[in-house]
């Protein structure tokens, strides 16, 4: 049950995006990095459990940005779909920079896309930094149902595992309030950029999950995930996970023999220990400089990483906007 918060309220940054990725912790994921050729202009993590090796959040040197949250579904088949939702994000980020594709044209093609119908429910925030961003869902049937964000200064909005207009989730309401407070406090204290990142990481670590029982599983907590921005470690570390390298190799091999059944997902990754796995912050300065900061909380064997040792930070200047 992930959450993304998007704001244009900071006077020094045209765009601030923060994100918690909540996941079954045996599911192998690569840390944020520049992707290999031919997509070396993309920065983000990758899901290694699917052959697509898509991402949930990324940014390009040309200023494209995308964040995806899935929908809370009532069955696992609806939740996973026959293809990876990461392919939807890749579909925006991997398009060749020239000729420049507009966000509106991509949104129109996605709303009508068969690909969007073959994945679990999702909301995709996408666009270019310093331009309005689109929120696309595969529950949308036309462009009138596409929402546009970051169209003016002073906006702060949350996106989680429900449709964008659903204001009943406490984590969304709390997240928006806490983000505005963090930005105001940072400006008022005259802190540097690392001070802002520290405040936003603390926001992403806000845990208001009620206690259910000592031996409760992630499934037992499912109805309560909507209440908490941060999800602590839940469930048992019930089996050893394969290394990220081993999973990636297996996915490549499986892709060679895959049939029309789709981008299959190893179901063993959909149980066991669960929690907030990664916390990501994207800061876009008014001059087009991007700071991408990622904190990884657990390794592939579900061992907690000492605070700060799983952090990665990147900076670059947008080449066009």
C-alpha positions in Angstrom: 0.0 0.0 0.0 2.2 2.8 -1.3 1.8 6.5 -1.1 3.1 9.4 -3.2 2.9 13.0 -2.2 3.3 15.8 -4.8 3.9 19.5 -3.9 4.6 22.8 -5.6 4.4 24.6 -2.3 8.2 25.1 -1.6 9.4 28.5 -2.9 12.8 27.1 -3.9 11.6 24.0 -5.7 9.2 23.9 -8.6 8.3 20.3 -7.8 8.7 18.0 -4.8 7.7 14.3 -5.0 8.1 11.8 -2.2 7.1 8.1 -2.2 7.0 5.1 0.1 7.1 1.7 -1.7 5.4 -0.9 0.4 6.0 -4.4 -0.8 6.5 -8.1 0.2 10.1 -7.8 1.2 11.3 -11.0 -0.5 10.4 -9.5 -3.9 13.7 -8.6 -5.4 14.3 -5.0 -6.4 17.4 -3.1 -7.6 18.4 0.1 -5.9 18.1 3.4 -7.8 20.7 3.9 -10.5 21.1 5.0 -14.1 19.7 2.3 -16.3 21.8 0.5 -18.9 21.8 1.3 -22.6 19.7 2.1 -24.5 17.9 3.8 -21.6 20.9 5.3 -19.8 19.0 8.6 -19.5 16.6 7.1 -16.9 17.2 7.1 -13.2 15.2 4.9 -10.8 14.9 1.5 -9.2 13.7 -1.6 -11.0 11.4 -4.6 -10.1 13.4 -7.7 -10.8 10.6 -10.1 -10.1 9.1 -9.5 -13.5 10.9 -10.0 -16.8 9.8 -6.5 -17.8 12.0 -5.1 -15.0 9.8 -2.0 -14.8 9.8 0.7 -12.2 7.3 2.3 -9.9 9.2 5.7 -9.9 11.7 7.3 -12.2 13.0 10.5 -13.8 15.0 11.2 -17.0 17.7 13.6 -17.9 15.2 15.3 -20.2 12.8 16.0 -17.3 10.3 13.2 -17.7 9.0 12.0 -14.3 6.6 9.1 -13.4 5.2 7.6 -10.2 2.8 4.7 -10.1 0.6 3.4 -7.3 -1.5 0.3 -7.6 -5.1 -0.1 -6.5 -6.2 -2.1 -3.5 -8.1 -5.0 -5.2 -10.4 -7.7 -3.7 -8.5 -10.6 -5.4 -4.8 -11.4 -6.1 -5.6 -12.0 -9.8 -7.0 -8.4 -10.1 -4.1 -7.1 -8.2 -1.3 -8.6 -10.3 -2.8 -8.8 -13.8 -1.2 -10.7 -16.7 1.4 -8.0 -17.3 3.6 -5.8 -15.1 2.4 -2.4 -14.1 6.0 -1.4 -14.3 5.6 -1.6 -18.1 3.2 1.3 -17.9 5.8 3.5 -16.3 8.5 2.3 -18.7 6.1 3.2 -21.6 6.5 6.8 -20.6 10.1 7.0 -19.5 11.7 5.0 -22.3 10.1 6.8 -25.3 13.0 8.4 -27.3 13.5 12.1 -26.3 13.2 13.2 -29.9 10.7 14.0 -31.2 9.3 15.2 -27.9 6.1 13.4 -26.9 3.6 15.6 -25.0 2.1 14.4 -21.8 -1.4 14.8 -23.2 -0.7 12.6 -26.2 0.8 9.9 -24.0 -2.3 10.1 -21.7 -4.6 9.8 -24.7 -2.8 6.7 -25.9 -2.7 5.2 -22.5 -6.4 5.7 -21.8 -7.2 3.8 -25.0 -4.4 1.2 -24.6 -5.1 -2.5 -24.4 -1.9 -2.8 -22.3 -3.5 -0.8 -19.5 -6.4 -3.3 -19.4 -4.1 -6.3 -18.9 -2.5 -5.1 -15.6 -3.9 -4.7 -12.1 -5.5 -1.4 -11.2 -3.2 1.6 -11.1 -2.8 5.4 -11.0 0.1 6.8 -12.9 1.4 10.3 -12.3 3.5 11.4 -15.3 4.7 14.4 -17.2 7.6 16.8 -17.5 9.0 18.7 -14.5 7.9 22.3 -14.7 4.8 21.4 -16.6 1.4 20.1 -15.5 1.4 16.4 -14.6 -1.3 13.9 -15.6 -2.9 11.3 -13.3 -3.9 8.4 -15.5 -5.9 5.4 -14.3 -6.9 2.2 -16.2 -10.3 2.9 -14.7 -10.5 6.0 -16.9 -12.3 5.7 -20.2 -11.7 9.1 -21.7 -9.5 12.2 -21.3 -12.2 13.9 -19.2 -11.2 11.5 -16.4 -7.6 12.4 -16.5 -6.6 14.8 -13.6 -3.9 17.4 -14.0 -1.6 18.4 -11.1 1.2 20.8 -10.4 -0.4 23.4 -12.6 0.3 26.2 -10.1 2.3 27.0 -7.0 1.0 26.1 -3.6 -0.5 22.7 -4.4 0.1 19.6 -2.3 -1.8 16.4 -3.1 -1.5 12.7 -2.2 -1.9 9.6 -4.3 -2.3 6.1 -2.8 -3.9 2.7 -3.5 -7.3 4.1 -4.4 -8.7 6.4 -7.1 -7.5 9.9 -7.0 -10.8 11.5 -6.0 -11.2 9.1 -2.9 -10.6 11.4 0.1 -11.5 8.7 2.7 -8.0 7.4 3.3 -6.4 8.9 6.4 -2.9 8.4 5.1 -3.6 10.7 2.1 -5.1 13.5 4.3 -2.4 13.1 6.9 0.4 13.1 4.3 -0.8 16.3 2.6 -1.0 18.1 5.9 2.4 16.8 7.1 4.1 17.7 3.8 2.9 21.3 3.9 4.0 21.5 7.5 7.5 20.1 6.7 7.9 22.5 3.8 6.8 25.5 5.9 9.1 24.4 8.8 12.1 24.0 6.4 11.6 27.5 4.9 11.1 29.0 8.3 14.2 27.5 9.8 16.4 28.5 6.7 17.8 25.0 6.4 19.8 23.6 3.5 18.6 20.9 1.1 19.7 18.0 3.2 17.6 19.5 6.0 14.6 19.3 3.7 15.4 15.7 2.8 15.7 14.8 6.5 12.3 16.3 7.2 10.6 14.5 4.3 12.2 11.2 5.3 10.7 11.7 8.8 7.4 12.4 7.2 7.6 9.1 5.2 8.4 7.3 8.4 5.1 8.4 10.1 3.6 5.2 11.6 0.0 5.3 12.8 -0.8 1.6 12.0 -2.9 0.1 14.8 -1.7 -3.0 16.5 -3.8 -6.1 15.5 -2.0 -9.0 17.2 1.5 -10.3 17.8 1.4 -12.9 15.1 -0.7 -11.0 12.6 0.2 -11.3 8.9 0.2 -8.5 6.3 -3.1 -9.8 5.1 -4.6 -9.3 8.6 -3.4 -5.7 8.5 -4.7 -5.1 5.0 -7.8 -3.1 6.0 -5.6 -0.8 8.2 -2.9 0.1 5.6 -5.0 3.0 4.5 -4.4 4.6 7.9 -0.6 4.8 8.0 1.9 6.5 5.8 4.7 4.1 6.9 4.2 0.3 7.2 6.6 -1.4 9.7 7.9 -4.9 9.2 4.9 -7.4 9.3 4.8 -11.1 8.9 7.5 -13.8 9.1 10.8 -14.0 7.2 9.5 -17.4 6.2 12.0 -18.4 3.5 15.3 -17.3 2.0 15.1 -15.1 -1.0 17.1 -15.5 -4.1 19.7 -12.9 -4.8 18.8 -10.0 -7.1 21.3 -11.2 -9.6 19.9 -14.7 -9.6 16.3 -13.5 -10.0 17.3 -11.2 -12.9 19.0 -14.1 -14.7 16.0 -16.3 -14.1 13.6 -13.7 -15.5 15.7 -13.3 -18.6 15.7 -17.0 -19.2 12.0 -17.3 -18.5 11.3 -14.4 -21.0 12.9 -16.5 -23.8 10.2 -19.2 -23.4 7.2 -17.0 -22.3 4.0 -17.7 -24.1 0.9 -15.5 -24.5 0.1 -15.9 -20.9 1.9 -12.7 -20.1 4.7 -11.4 -17.9 4.4 -14.0 -15.2 5.1 -13.3 -11.6 6.6 -15.9 -9.2 3.7 -16.1 -6.6 6.2 -17.0 -3.9 7.0 -13.2 -3.7 3.5 -12.4 -2.7 3.6 -13.6 0.9 5.7 -13.5 4.0 7.4 -10.4 5.4 5.8 -7.1 4.2 6.5 -3.4 4.9 7.8 -0.1 3.6 10.8 -1.2 1.5 12.0 2.0 -0.1 11.6 5.8 0.5 12.3 8.1 -2.4 12.5 11.9 -2.7 12.6 13.9 -5.9 13.4 17.6 -5.6 13.3 19.8 -8.7 14.9 23.2 -8.1 13.5 26.3 -9.9 16.6 26.3 -12.2 15.9 22.7 -13.4 18.4 20.9 -11.1 17.1 17.5 -9.9 18.1 15.8 -6.7 17.0 12.1 -6.5 17.3 10.6 -3.0 16.5 7.0 -2.2 16.6 5.1 1.2 16.4 1.3 1.2 15.3 -0.1 4.5 15.7 -3.9 4.0 18.0 -6.1 1.9 16.9 -9.0 -0.2 17.1 -11.4 2.8 14.8 -9.0 4.8 17.5 -7.9 7.1 17.1 -4.3 8.3 19.7 -2.0 6.8 21.2 0.4 9.4 19.7 3.8 8.9 21.5 5.7 6.2 23.6 2.8 4.9 21.0 2.1 2.2 20.9 5.7 1.0 21.6 6.8 -2.6 21.7 10.3 -3.8 22.0 11.6 -7.4 22.0 15.1 -8.9 21.7 16.3 -12.5 20.5 19.2 -14.6 17.5 18.7 -16.8 18.7 19.0 -20.4 15.4 20.4 -21.7 12.1 21.2 -20.2 
